[in-house]
Amino acid sequence: MPEQTDSLLEEALQALEAASDAAALQVWRTGYLGRKGQVSELMKLISTLPKEERPAFGQAANELKRTLETAFEARQEALAREELAGELAAEGLDVTLPGRPIGPGHLHITTQTLRQNYAIFAEMGFQVYESPDVETDELNFGLLNMPPHHPARDMWDTFWISDEIVLRTHTSPGQIRVMRERHPEPIRVILPGKCYRYEQITARSEHQFYQVEGLAVGHGITMTDLIGTLTEFARRLYGPERRIRIRGSYFPFTEPSIEADMDCILCLGEGCRVCKQSGWLEIGGAGMVHPVVLQNGGYDPEEWSGFAFGLGVERPAMLKYEIDDIRLFYGNDLRFLRQF
């Protein structure tokens, strides 16, 4: 190595060893390896040398630069370790102590609510039937008595994957699937799952949420059976003192259609902000399965009858546990989730 590079290397390494913090390291780096540093100035001398000396001098200068860069990185890491050790010593932290143990997990509040539903309906003779989240337009709408351009389609803001494929807006497409699969046997199933709607997210609504669909098909099934099922479910989930109110409604896949309300569990029917001073809270929509839907499922509506209902999952849990914002369910805040 030429004399100039030898002397500069020795000087630079001594200065680097004397650098005791990040600021001093930066000054050293600028002074030796920067654009106007001493190594850069040394390389400018190459053009002033005779041609026969330039290769050896250039090689030595490049080797000097690589050596100093490696030494700088090593010194930087050493200072970082020293700084960390100093911080740990100042804080009095013993890194040899075992870490804080991670407690056992538990079921999400939505899963807990779903399982409560499963248990209640299992005692009433219902089986769980799962259907896919992604459905065809025909299953999600057409076979449920909503052909193209039917105004009832406006009830659901839909995520369209293609012209014929959608993220299901409700769990009702499962009715067609289970009827076609089990025809001509009687049916008593619930169809739990997630639904998707393209709508604004607020404290009371999400763009994806769970539903529990119910379907019973058999001989001689009446509206009385439906009302009795909903009443029994509400009393088992919310308490035996609950009262149920039935209102007329409209759904394209049931006829006649109803909505079931329960006396508000927060104000006990006296009227409050949650129940909009009415004393009643909606728990689900329902009705007798429309003859067209029965026929599309493979059942003769002259011989068979049935009822269907749709219940929420998150909103009933909000009522039961007095939760005021549905967004908390899937915000991944452990402070909230660990309460249940």
N, C-alpha and C positions, 0 to 999 in steps of 0.2 A: 504494500500500500504506500503511495507517495507520502512524503513528509507532511504535506498540508493536511491530508485526510487523517493521518495518525494523530496529529496534535489536536485537530478539531474534535475527533472522537473522544480523546481523553478529557478534554475540557467539557464537552457536552455531558458525558456520563457523570462527571463530578457535580455539575450543576443540577442534573436530574436527581441525583441522590440527595441534594440539599433541598429540593422542593418538598415542602411539608404539608401542602393542602392543594385543593383543586384549583384555586386561583393561581398559585405558584406554578402548577403544572401547565396551565393554559399559557402563562407568560413564557415558560420554557418552550412549549410547542411552537408558539408564534416566532420566537427568537431563533430557533434552529430549523424547524421543519416547515415554517410558514412560507407564503409566496415570496416574501422578501427576507426570509431567514438566511442564516449563514450557509446552510447546505445548498440552497438555491443560488446564492452568490458564488459559491465554490464551483458549481456546475457551469456558470457563465464563463469561467476561465478556460473551458475546453476549447472554445473557438479561437483563443489566443495562442494555443500551443502548436508546435510543429505537428504535421500530420502523423508522423510515426509515434508520437507520444499520446495522441488523443485517445486511442482505444484503451490503453492501460489506465489512464487517468479517469476516463469515463466509467470504466468498470469499478474502479476503487470508489468513486463518488457514489455510484448506485449502491454498492455494498455498504457504504457508510450510512446512507439514507435508510436502508432496510434494517440495519442494526439499531439505529436510533429509534425507528418506529416500533420495533419489537421491545426495546427497553422502555419506551414510553408507556406502552400498553401494560407491561408487567408492573411498572411503578404505579400506574393508575389503579390497577386491581389491588395492589398491596395497600395503598392508601385507603381504598374503599373498605377493605377488610378491617383496617385499623380504626377507621371511623365508626363502623358498625360495632366493633368490640367496645369502643368507648361509650357509645350510646347504650349498649346493653348493660355495661358496668354502672353507668349513671342511673339507669332505671332500676337497677337491682334485680334484673331478670335472670333467673337460673335456667339456661336452655337445656339443662340435663333433666329437669323435672318433666314428668309426663304431661301431655297436652290435655286440654279439657275434653272429656268424653262426649261423643255425639249420642244423644238420647235416641231411643227407639222411635221409629216413625209410626204413623197411624193412618187410618183411612181418611181420605178427603171428605169434607162435609157432604159433597154431592154423592159420593159413593155410599156414605152412611145412609143418606135419605133414600137412595135407590134400593138399598138392601132392606130397609124398613118396608118399602112398597112391595118388594118381592115377597117378603115374609107374610104380609097381610093378605096379599092376593093368593098366595100359595094355600093359605088356610081356607080360602073360598073356592079352591079348586082350579085356579088359573096356572097355566104353565108360562114360562118365559120363552119368547120367540124373538130372535134377533134378525134384523134385516139390514141391508147395506145403507151407508150414508149417501152414496151416489146412486141416483135413480134415473130412469128414462122419463121423458116428458109424459109418455103414455101412462106409466104407473103412478107418477106423482100427481097427475091431473086427469088425463083422459079417462082412464078406467074408474076413476072416482067421481064420475058424472060431471066432469068439467072439460068438455071438448075445447078445441082451439077457439079463441075469441069469446069464451064464456066470461061474463063479467065477474064471476066469483074468483077468477084468477087474480084479480086486482087486490084480493085480501092478503096476498103474500108477495112480498118483494123478493124476487128469486135471484140466486146466483146461478147463472147459466154457464156451463162448461163448453157446450156447443149448442147447435140448434135443437138437438134432441136429448141432451144429457144435462141434468141439473144436480146441485146439492139439494137434498130433499128439504122441503120447507116444513114438513110435518112427518110424523111417523105413520100416517095413514096408508102410504103405499104398501106397508107390510100386511095390511088387511088382504089385499089382492094376492100377495105372495103366499100367505098361509092358507087362504081358502083354496087356491089352485093346487097347493101341495097336499092338503088333507081331505079334499073332496072325495067321497061324499060323507065323511064322518062329521059328527058334531065338533064344535070348536069352542074352547074357552082358554084364551091366551092373553097375556100382556106383551106389548112390543115396546120395550124401552130403547132409547137411543138419542143421539144428538141431532138437532135440527139447525138449519142455517137460513137466515133471512137478511137481506140487504137493507138494513135499517139503522137509524141513528142509535148510538150507544148512550144510554142515560143511566141514572141510578136505578131505574126499574126495568130496563130492557137491554139485552145484549144481541149481537148479531149471530151468536151461536149459543144454544141452550139445550137442556135435556127435556124430553117428554116421556110420559108413560102412556102408551095407547092401550086400550082394552077392547077386546072383541069376543063376543059370545054368539055362536050360531047354533041353532037347534030347532026342535019342534015345539011350537007353543010358547016361545019366549015373548014377553010383553014388556011394556014400559014400566010396569010395576017391578019387574025383576031388575031393571036398570036403576031405578030410583033406590031400591033396597040395597043394591051393591054399592052405589055411591055413598049412601048414608052410613052403611057399615064401615066403609073405608075411612070416611072422615072421622067417625067416632073412635076407631082404633088408632088412627094416627094422632089426632088432636085431643082426644079425651071423650069419655062416654056421655058427657053433658052437652055435646055439640048439637045444634039444631040446623037443619037443612031446608033451604028454600029452592023451589024449582021455577024457572022462568022459561017461557017460550023463546026460541031463537031460530037461526037459520044456518045450516051447513049443507053444501051441495051433496054430500055423501050420506046424509041421514034424513029420514022423514018419518015422523015429525022430529024436530030438533029441539033440544033444551040446553039451558045452562044451569049449573048447580051452584048455589051460593051457600056459604056457611056463616053463622053468626060470628062477628069479629071477636077473635080471641084476645085482642088487646084491650078493647073497651067493653067487652061482654055484651055487645049489641046496643050500647048506649049512644054510639056515634063518636067518631074521632077522625083525625086527619088521614089516617091510613085507609079507613073504609069510606072516606069522603062523606062523613056524617050520616051514612045510611044505616050503619050497624051490621052490614053484610059484606062479605068478601067472596069474590068468585073463586071457585076451586077447579072448575073445568067445564068444557063443553061436551055434549053427548047427544045421543038420539038413537032411534031405531035405524038399522042399516037400510039404506035406500034400496028398493027392489032392483034398480039398474046395477048397483054395486054388487049385490048378491048374485045377480045373473052373470056379471063379468067375472066373478070369482068361481063360477061353475055351479051355483046352487039355484034351484028353481024357487023363485019367490012365492009361488003358490003353495009350496010345500014347506019351505024353510023360512024362519025369521031370525032376527038377531039384533043385538044392540052393540054400540061402540061408544067409547068415551076417550077423551084426551085430557091428561092431567099434567101440570107442570111439576118440576122438581125443585128448581132453585127458589121460586117464589113461595111455595109452601114452607121450605126451610127458612126463608126470610121471616115468615109469619111466626113459625114455631120458636125461632131463636131471637126474634126481634132484631133482625139485621136490616139496616136502612139503605144499603147500596149493593146491588147485584154484582157490580164490578169487583167487589172484594173476593168473590168466589174464585176468580181465576187471575188475581193480581199477584199471586205467589208471595204474599206477605205472611211470613211465618207467625208474626204476632197475632194475626187474625186466625189463621188455620189451626194453631195450637189450642184455641179455645174450645174446639169441638172434638 
